[in-house]
Structure formats: structure tokens, C-alpha cells
Amino acid sequence: MPAEKRAEARRWRLPRRRILRGRGAFEAVFEKGKTVRGRYVTGFYLCEGEQFRVGFAVSRKVRRKVDRNRAKRRVREAYRRCQYGFPKRGSAVLVARENVLEAPWQELMRDVEELGQKLCELDSESGQVTG
């Protein structure tokens, strides 16, 4: 693979160090963070930390394990492709809603992009979302 293709592939990956892990980290974002709702994904954002980290979860309304895993994979991939539209610091948890499995891919991508823009507004305006 040519060097420029390798560099492009590295740019779009999602390194493990950028993924939020651990029950305590998730609970902190859920309890202290701000909420932004999208059509298919709900985002919780906490503006603490130097580097942006993101976690993925699925609504409890998605019953089957297979469906929860698929929903999480879809949201993770949508985030991976839109990650440069999210804040540069803090922590976020993206929660897939029950309708994410039926969502057309382009609509899910648009929803995640809009969610990233709203989280950036939260970051820049100290907790107040406009629009």
C-alpha cells in the first residue's frame, strides 16, 4: 500500500485510547454531563479532560443481544466517519436508540454529524445549546 494511502487510512481509524471505558467513566458522563438528543442517537457530553474520548451504549429498549451489538457497531462506524466534527476535549457517550436498526445509513450519518455539531456548541458555549 502506498504511503499516502496508509496515512489516509490512519486518519480515519478510531484508536483504543480515544474510547471511553469503565463503568465509572460512563456514570460520570451520564450524571454530570449535558444531554443532546438526535433522531437515532442520544449524546451525553461532559467537558472535562484534555483529549476527547467517546463511549458507545445502546438503549435498554433494544432487547436482543444480537440487535444491541449491531446497533452499537452502526453508531461506532458512523462516529468513526464523522469524528472530526466532534469536540477536541471532554468525554461523550453516544447511546443508540431503538430505531437505529431501521435507520437508513445516510440518515444515521447525518444524525451523528448533527450531534457532533451540537456537542461542539455545548463545548464552546459552556453548556448552552442554540437552535
Backbone as a ProteinNet text record, in pm:
[ID]
protein_1_A
[PRIMARY]
MPAEKRAEARRWRLPRRRILRGRGAFEAVFEKGKTVRGRYVTGFYLCEGEQFRVGFAVSRKVRRKVDRNRAKRRVREAYRRCQYGFPKRGSAVLVARENVLEAPWQELMRDVEELGQKLCELDSESGQVTG
[TERTIARY]
84.6	0	89.3	63.5	143.2	133.1	235.1	243.3	125	81.2	-30.8	-161.6	-179.3	-299.6	-294.6	-177	-162.7	-192.6	-144.1	-168.4	-317.4	-383.7	-527.9	-604.7	-564.8	-631	-611.4	-492.4	-465.8	-550.1	-576.2	-652.5	-794.7	-853	-992.9	-1012.9	-907.6	-926.8	-969.7	-1013.2	-1056.4	-968.1	-861.6	-768.7	-834.4	-787.1	-842.6	-831.6	-727.3	-709.6	-816.9	-887.5	-993.8	-1131	-1137.6	-1265.1	-1279.2	-1391.8	-1421.7	-1451.9	-1387.5	-1406.3	-1431	-1502.3	-1523.2	-1656	-1716.1	-1846.2	-1842	-1736.9	-1725.4	-1719.8	-1647.3	-1636.5	-1771.6	-1844.4	-1976.7	-2072.2	-2071	-2161.3	-2133.4	-2007	-1972.7	-2032.5	-2023.1	-2078.5	-2230.7	-2294.2	-2440.1	-2490.1	-2420.7	-2467	-2434.7	-2314.2	-2270.9	-2281.6	-2298	-2293.8	-2424.9	-2417.3	-2533.7	-2585	-2715.2	-2778.7	-2818.2	-2791.9	-2834.5	-2902.2	-3025.3	-3100	-3103.9	-3080.5	-3094.5	-3208.2	-3229.7	-3337.9	-3306.3	-3181.4	-3141.5	-3041.3	-2975.8	-2870.3	-2888.1	-2869.5	-2868.2	-2724.9	-2680.1	-2543.7	-2540.2	-2448.9	-2422	-2279.6	-2259.7	-2128.6	-2084.7	-1962.7	-1901.2	-1771.8	-1762.7	-1647.7	-1535.8	-1481.4	-1368.1	-1267.4	-1141.6	-1037.2	-970.3	-847.3	-767.3	-798.4	-817	-840.6	-983.5	-1045.8	-1182.9	-1186.2	-1273.8	-1294.8	-1443.7	-1477.6	-1618	-1648	-1766.7	-1814	-1942.5	-1974.4	-2092.9	-2180	-2310.7	-2405.8	-2532.7	-2622.2	-2747.3	-2861.6	-2973.1	-3092.1	-3137.3	-3191.4	-3241.4	-3362.8	-3423.8	-3540.7	-3503.3	-3376.5	-3329.1	-3303.9	-3389.3	-3391.8	-3284.1	-3275.1	-3186.6	-3041.1	-2953.7	-2810	-2755.2	-2801.3	-2757.7	-2791.7	-2912.1	-2954.5	-2876.7	-2848.9	-2770	-2630	-2569.1	-2434.7	-2434.4	-2534.2	-2542.4	-2564.6	-2651.6	-2677	-2549.3	-2475.4	-2351.1	-2247.9	-2239.2	-2145.4	-2181.2	-2310.7	-2353.6	-2318.6	-2345.8	-2316.9	-2166.3	-2090.1	-1944	-1886.7	-1935.6	-1886.5	-1927.2	-2049.7	-2093.1	-2006.4	-1976.8	-1889.5	-1749.2	-1697	-1562.2	-1550.5	-1653.8	-1650.7	-1674.2	-1736	-1767.9	-1686.6	-1584.9	-1518.3	-1454.9	-1420.8	-1356.1	-1455.3	-1584.1	-1685.2	-1724.5	-1654.2	-1684.2	-1585.5	-1615.7	-1523.9	-1384.4	-1287.6	-1148.5	-1111.1	-1199.1	-1170.6	-1299.7	-1287.1	-1403.7	-1434.6	-1551.3	-1596.2	-1740.8	-1774.3	-1911.5	-1950.1	-2079.1	-2134.7	-2245.3	-2237.6	-2340.8	-2427.2	-2555.7	-2648.9	-2739.1	-2732.1	-2815.8	-2958.6	-3052.9	-3193.5	-3248.1	-3367.8	-3421.8	-3446.3	-3467.3	-3495.6	-3369.6	-3251.5	-3126.7	-3109.9	-3169.6	-3154.8	-3229.9	-3338.5	-3416.3	-3373.5	-3283.4	-3243.2	-3162	-3195.6	-3109.3	-2971.4	-2867.4	-2731	-2704.2	-2748.2	-2721.4	-2789.4	-2910.2	-2979	-2907.9	-2858.9	-2783.9	-2656.1	-2586.7	-2465	-2496.9	-2604.2	-2642.8	-2677.2	-2746.3	-2783.6	-2659.4	-2561.2	-2438	-2358	-2355.1	-2286.9	-2350.4	-2484.3	-2555.3	-2532.2	-2526.7	-2499.2	-2360.6	-2263	-2128.5	-2126.9	-2202.5	-2209.8	-2271.6	-2377.1	-2441.7	-2348.7	-2270.8	-2175.4	-2065.7	-2024	-1925.4	-1982.7	-2111	-2175.8	-2177.2	-2205.5	-2202.7	-2064.1	-1962.5	-1824.6	-1787.9	-1825.1	-1783.9	-1869.8	-1993.1	-2082.5	-2105.5	-2022.7	-2028.7	-2164.4	-2219.5	-2340.3	-2471	-2469.5	-2595.2	-2600.5	-2704	-2721.4	-2816.6	-2781.7	-2871.9	-2936	-3055.2	-3121	-3200.6
-117.7	0	124.2	220	342.7	420.8	500.7	575.2	669.3	736.5	830.2	758.1	636.4	559.1	512.4	475	434.2	551.6	669.3	788.2	821	807.9	833.9	733	607.2	504	530.7	573.5	604.9	721.9	815.9	934.8	899	797.8	764.3	653.7	602.3	494.9	552.4	463.9	503.1	431.5	497.7	431.9	398.2	293.7	249.2	356.4	435.7	537.7	646.6	655.3	754.8	700.4	574.9	514.2	518.2	566.8	575.9	436.7	398.9	265.4	275.3	177.3	166.2	223.6	153.9	193.8	333.3	361.4	491.1	606.9	588.9	694.2	719.6	612	626.3	695.3	651.8	710.5	858.7	898.9	1040.7	1122.5	1072.5	1145	1149.6	1038.8	1035.7	1129.2	1132.9	1211.1	1359.9	1394.3	1534.2	1599.9	1520.5	1574	1633.2	1701.5	1759.4	1660.5	1667.2	1573.6	1644.4	1578.7	1626.2	1509	1530.4	1421.6	1437.9	1328.5	1322.6	1227.2	1206.7	1117.4	971.2	930.9	791.6	771.2	878.8	869	981.7	949.3	1049.6	1063.3	1186.6	1210.6	1273.3	1226.3	1284.4	1337	1463.2	1525.8	1589.3	1560	1617.8	1685.2	1814.5	1892.9	1888.2	1770.1	1753.2	1661.7	1696.1	1613.8	1685.6	1646.3	1710.6	1658	1527.9	1466.7	1414.8	1424.8	1377.9	1225.6	1169.9	1025.2	999.6	893.1	863.2	718.8	698.5	564.7	537.6	411.7	372.7	282.5	307.6	227.4	214.3	127.4	103	112.9	169.2	181.6	45.1	42.7	-82.6	-136.3	-53.2	-98	-194.2	-198.2	-295.7	-424.5	-523.3	-641.8	-745.8	-785.8	-898	-854.3	-939.2	-910.7	-885.9	-965	-950	-810.3	-763.5	-631	-520.4	-538.6	-439.1	-427.6	-541.1	-539.3	-471.8	-500.9	-440.6	-289.4	-248.6	-105.6	-33.5	-94.1	-33.1	-24.4	-128.7	-126.9	-17.3	0.1	102.9	242.8	268.6	401	424.2	322	335.5	368.3	301.2	326.8	466.4	507.9	642.6	747.3	724.8	817.8	818.9	701.2	692.4	776.7	775.3	851.6	1001.3	1038.6	1179.7	1235.7	1166.2	1201.5	1339.7	1394.9	1525.4	1640.3	1609.1	1711	1717.5	1644.1	1640.1	1728.3	1761.4	1845.9	1784.8	1866.3	1820.8	1779.1	1804.3	1766.1	1722.2	1658.1	1614.1	1467.5	1426.4	1288.2	1287.5	1191	1177.5	1030.5	1006.5	872.8	886.1	807.7	805.2	682.6	706.4	597.8	576.7	457.1	422.7	400.9	464.6	446.8	324.7	281.9	157.7	163.1	282	292.5	297	285.6	294.9	176.8	63.7	-54.4	-39.8	37.6	57.9	182.9	260.6	387	363.5	434	429	485	428.7	464.4	614.3	676.5	819	905.3	866.6	941.9	926.3	806.6	784.9	868.4	870.7	951.6	1099.9	1148.1	1288.1	1318.4	1224.7	1242.7	1251.3	1165.9	1167.3	1294.9	1340.3	1466.2	1583.5	1589.4	1697.1	1690.1	1570.1	1552.2	1606.6	1579.5	1632.5	1784.8	1846.1	1992	2047.7	1982.7	2028.6	2013.6	1905.6	1887.7	1993.4	2032.1	2139.4	2271.4	2295.3	2415.4	2412.6	2296.9	2284	2316.1	2266.7	2288.2	2435.8	2501.9	2640.8	2739.7	2703.6	2797.7	2762	2677.3	2643.2	2590	2499	2430.9	2481.5	2575.1	2622.7	2590.5	2516.1	2478.5	2576.7	2621.6	2708.3	2627.8	2667.2	2601.5	2491.9
0	0	0	-88.7	-93.4	38	64.8	191	210.5	103.5	120.1	152.7	99.8	133.4	278.4	326.5	467.2	559.3	523.1	604.9	608.4	495.1	488.7	573.2	568.9	648.9	797.6	837.8	978.1	1026.1	938.3	975.1	1016.8	956.9	981.8	1084.2	1141.5	1238.1	1373.4	1461.1	1594.9	1696.2	1744.8	1836.4	1970.2	2033.4	2161.3	2269.3	2264.1	2367.9	2359.9	2248	2230.6	2267.1	2312.6	2350.1	2501.7	2547	2689.3	2741.9	2850.6	2906.5	3056.1	3108.3	3252	3297.9	3391.3	3443.6	3507.3	3583	3649.1	3551.3	3442.8	3341.2	3275.1	3244.2	3183.7	3281.1	3407.2	3506.8	3526.7	3526.1	3541.2	3427.3	3305.3	3190.4	3199.7	3237.5	3248.5	3358.9	3472.8	3587.6	3576	3532.5	3530.8	3394.2	3289.9	3154.8	3106.7	2995.2	2927.9	2824.2	2796	2703.5	2574.8	2463.1	2331.7	2262.3	2217	2154.4	2003.2	1936.3	1792.3	1758.8	1633.2	1590.6	1621.1	1602.4	1620.9	1734.3	1775.7	1876.9	1978.2	2105.1	2211.6	2260.4	2275.6	2320.6	2458.7	2540.7	2671.5	2665.8	2709	2694.5	2825.1	2864	2982.8	2939.6	2962.5	2916.8	3020.3	3044.2	3135.5	3068.2	3080	3019.5	2904.8	2879.5	2775.8	2636.3	2625.4	2495.2	2489.8	2373.8	2359	2356.6	2439.2	2440.9	2427.4	2360.2	2334.2	2372	2427.8	2461	2385.3	2370.1	2294.3	2379.8	2376.6	2452.4	2368.9	2414.7	2343.7	2443.4	2398.8	2482.2	2533.7	2653.1	2710.8	2636.5	2554.3	2478.4	2366.1	2330.1	2231.2	2308	2288.8	2374.2	2343.1	2217.6	2184.8	2176.9	2227.4	2229.8	2088.6	1994	1854.5	1803.2	1834.3	1790.2	1861.1	1990.2	2063.8	2004.9	1974.9	1916	1779.5	1699.1	1565.8	1575.4	1668	1687.4	1730	1820.5	1868.3	1755.5	1673.9	1560.4	1461.2	1434.1	1338.5	1388.6	1516.7	1572.3	1578.9	1616.2	1622.6	1485	1382	1246.2	1198.9	1228.8	1191.1	1261.1	1389	1461.3	1399.7	1369	1313.1	1186.9	1104.9	980.2	1001.6	1113.5	1140.9	1256.7	1303.2	1428.4	1429.8	1315.4	1313.8	1330.6	1337.7	1364.3	1510.7	1597	1739.9	1815.6	1942.7	2020.7	2030.9	2065.1	2075	2216.8	2313.9	2452.3	2520.3	2634.8	2709.8	2684.5	2732.4	2717	2670.4	2588.7	2540.9	2539.1	2557.9	2540.3	2437.3	2332.1	2228.9	2252.9	2277.9	2308.3	2187.6	2130.7	2016.4	2064.2	1998.7	2033.9	1960.6	1998.8	1944.4	1793.7	1736.9	1593.7	1507.3	1567.8	1491.4	1395.5	1426.5	1340.5	1208.6	1209.3	1086.5	1009.7	1066.7	1005.3	878.6	770.1	651.8	687.4	628.3	664.7	651.4	543.3	522.4	628.4	670.1	775.7	909.1	937.9	1061.7	1061.1	948.4	937	960.1	898.9	914.9	1061.3	1126.9	1266.9	1355.8	1331.6	1411.4	1383.1	1258.5	1225.4	1299.1	1298	1367	1517.4	1570.4	1712.7	1747	1661.9	1682.7	1682.5	1591.2	1586.5	1714.1	1763	1886.4	2006.4	2008.9	2118.4	2112.6	1992.3	1978.4	2029.3	2003.2	2055.4	2207.7	2265	2410.9	2464.6	2396.8	2439.8	2432.3	2324.2	2304.8	2383	2414.6	2482.5	2628.4	2684	2826.7	2870.7	2792.6	2838.2	2782.4	2688	2632.6	2484.1	2445.2	2305.6	2240.5	2121.2	2046.6	1936.2	1897.4	1784.6	1827.1
[MASK]
+++++++++++++++++++++++++++++++++++++++++++++++++++++++++++++++++++++++++++++++++++++++++++++++++++++++++++++++++++++++++++++++++++

